[in-house]
Amino acid sequence: TAVLKIFNIGDMEKAKKTLASKTLASLALSATLALGLNGKAKAGEWFEYNDHFYRLTPEVMTWIASEEYAGSKNGYLVTLNDVLEENWLRDTFSSIEPLWIGFYQPNPGQNEPAGGWEWISGEPITYLHWGSGQPDNSQGLEHCAHMNYSSGWNDAPCNGELGGYIRGIVEAPVPEP
């Protein structure tokens, strides 16, 4: 026995639009997973450069959460030593989204906006690539850095204030699963 349900036209159109948008979102997600991030590296894959290994955090998160994730992989957020490394990172991971790097101010408020920056790895600062007008410590909250997709670095809140949720680049001397 067949069951016949009667819907009004408005409900039917709404259902079609919802199904279409969910289908498109599902297709986009499937394509992203199949091709990797922006047609580049997939999250979770390790890539070697200059005897170090690099990967993306698996999802967008705060700088603090990204660094904790990096530590769970026996690494840290990436230290950039020169323009060649930065270009390799952009080419490997993303040229269209900002990504956390391991540059931060452990003592906020010290010589703002440009003073007191350090690499989380403890390595010396041998290279800087701030974007125009950066760092600016907007609203007094920006103490962690990310690599912009098309220009230099930007300072942003470490804990997610002002929408600071992006992916990070993990660096490790030896890759962990």
C-alpha positions as CSV (number, residue, x, y, z in Angstrom):
1,T,0.0,0.0,0.0
2,A,1.4,3.4,-1.0
3,V,1.3,6.3,1.4
4,L,0.4,9.6,-0.1
5,K,1.4,12.8,1.7
6,I,0.2,16.2,0.6
7,F,2.5,19.3,1.0
8,N,1.7,22.8,0.1
9,I,3.8,24.3,-2.7
10,G,5.7,26.6,-0.3
11,D,6.9,23.7,1.8
12,M,7.9,21.8,-1.3
13,E,10.0,24.7,-2.6
14,K,11.6,25.2,0.8
15,A,12.5,21.5,1.0
16,K,14.0,21.6,-2.6
17,K,16.2,24.6,-1.6
18,T,17.3,23.0,1.6
19,L,18.2,19.8,-0.1
20,A,20.0,21.6,-2.9
21,S,22.1,23.7,-0.4
22,K,23.0,20.6,1.7
23,T,23.9,18.7,-1.5
24,L,26.2,21.6,-2.6
25,A,27.8,21.8,0.8
26,S,28.3,18.1,0.9
27,L,29.8,18.1,-2.6
28,A,32.1,21.0,-1.7
29,L,33.3,19.2,1.5
30,S,33.9,16.0,-0.5
31,A,35.9,17.9,-3.1
32,T,37.9,19.6,-0.4
33,L,38.7,16.3,1.3
34,A,39.5,14.6,-2.0
35,L,41.8,17.3,-3.3
36,G,43.2,18.5,-0.1
37,L,43.1,22.1,1.2
38,N,42.7,24.5,-1.7
39,G,44.0,21.8,-4.0
40,K,47.2,21.7,-1.8
41,A,48.2,19.6,1.2
42,K,45.6,17.7,3.2
43,A,45.4,18.3,7.0
44,G,47.3,15.5,8.7
45,E,49.9,14.8,6.0
46,W,53.5,15.5,6.9
47,F,55.8,17.3,4.4
48,E,59.6,17.6,4.7
49,Y,61.6,20.7,4.1
50,N,65.2,21.3,5.3
51,D,65.2,18.3,7.6
52,H,62.0,19.4,9.4
53,F,58.5,18.1,9.0
54,Y,55.3,20.2,8.6
55,R,51.6,19.7,8.7
56,L,48.4,21.7,9.2
57,T,46.2,21.6,12.3
58,P,43.1,19.4,11.5
59,E,40.7,22.3,11.9
60,V,40.4,26.0,12.6
61,M,41.3,26.9,16.1
62,T,42.8,29.6,18.3
63,W,46.6,30.2,18.3
64,I,46.7,28.7,21.8
65,A,44.8,25.5,20.8
66,S,47.0,25.2,17.6
67,E,50.1,25.3,19.8
68,E,48.7,22.7,22.1
69,Y,47.9,20.5,19.1
70,A,51.4,21.0,17.8
71,G,52.8,19.9,21.2
72,S,50.7,16.7,21.0
73,K,52.6,15.9,17.8
74,N,56.0,16.6,19.5
75,G,56.3,19.9,17.6
76,Y,55.4,23.6,17.8
77,L,53.8,26.2,15.6
78,V,56.2,26.9,12.7
79,T,59.3,29.1,13.0
80,L,60.0,31.0,9.7
81,N,63.7,31.5,9.1
82,D,63.8,33.1,5.7
83,V,61.7,34.0,2.6
84,L,62.4,30.7,0.9
85,E,60.8,28.8,3.8
86,E,57.8,31.1,3.9
87,N,57.3,30.7,0.1
88,W,57.6,26.9,0.4
89,L,55.0,27.0,3.2
90,R,52.6,29.1,1.1
91,D,53.1,26.8,-1.9
92,T,52.6,23.7,0.1
93,F,49.8,24.6,2.4
94,S,47.8,27.6,1.3
95,S,47.9,30.7,-0.8
96,I,44.3,31.7,0.0
97,E,43.9,31.4,3.8
98,P,45.8,32.9,6.7
99,L,47.7,30.3,8.9
100,W,49.0,30.6,12.5
101,I,52.8,30.7,12.9
102,G,54.8,30.4,16.1
103,F,55.5,34.1,16.6
104,Y,54.0,35.6,19.7
105,Q,54.4,38.1,22.6
106,P,54.8,36.1,25.8
107,N,54.5,39.3,27.9
108,P,51.8,41.4,26.2
109,G,52.0,45.1,26.7
110,Q,55.7,45.2,26.5
111,N,56.9,47.8,24.0
112,E,53.7,47.5,22.0
113,P,53.0,47.0,19.2
114,A,56.3,45.7,17.8
115,G,58.3,44.8,20.8
116,G,58.7,41.6,22.8
117,W,58.0,39.1,19.9
118,E,59.6,35.7,20.1
119,W,59.4,32.3,18.4
120,I,57.6,29.7,20.4
121,S,60.5,27.3,19.5
122,G,63.0,29.6,21.2
123,E,64.9,30.0,18.0
124,P,66.5,33.4,17.3
125,I,64.6,35.9,15.1
126,T,66.4,35.8,11.7
127,Y,63.5,36.8,9.5
128,L,60.5,39.2,9.7
129,H,57.8,39.7,7.2
130,W,55.1,42.0,8.8
131,G,52.4,43.2,6.4
132,S,52.0,47.0,5.9
133,G,51.1,48.7,9.2
134,Q,51.6,45.5,11.2
135,P,51.9,44.6,14.0
136,D,49.2,47.1,15.2
137,N,47.9,45.4,18.4
138,S,44.3,46.3,17.5
139,Q,42.2,46.9,20.6
140,G,45.2,45.9,22.7
141,L,44.4,42.2,22.1
142,E,46.7,41.0,19.4
143,H,49.8,39.1,20.6
144,C,50.0,36.2,18.2
145,A,50.9,36.2,14.5
146,H,49.6,34.5,11.4
147,M,50.9,34.4,7.9
148,N,48.5,36.2,5.5
149,Y,47.7,34.5,2.2
150,S,48.8,37.3,-0.1
151,S,51.0,39.7,2.0
152,G,53.1,39.7,5.1
153,W,52.2,38.6,8.7
154,N,49.5,40.0,10.9
155,D,49.1,40.1,14.6
156,A,45.8,38.7,16.0
157,P,44.3,37.6,19.3
158,C,45.7,34.4,20.7
159,N,42.5,33.2,22.3
160,G,39.9,33.7,19.6
161,E,38.7,37.2,20.4
162,L,37.9,39.2,17.3
163,G,37.3,36.0,15.4
164,G,40.9,34.5,15.7
165,Y,40.0,31.0,14.6
166,I,42.2,29.7,11.7
167,R,44.4,26.7,11.0
168,G,48.0,26.6,12.0
169,I,51.2,25.1,10.6
170,V,52.9,22.5,12.8
171,E,56.7,22.0,12.6
172,A,58.5,19.0,14.1
173,P,62.0,17.7,13.9
174,V,60.6,14.1,13.6
175,P,57.0,13.5,12.5
176,E,54.5,11.9,14.9
177,P,51.3,10.2,13.7
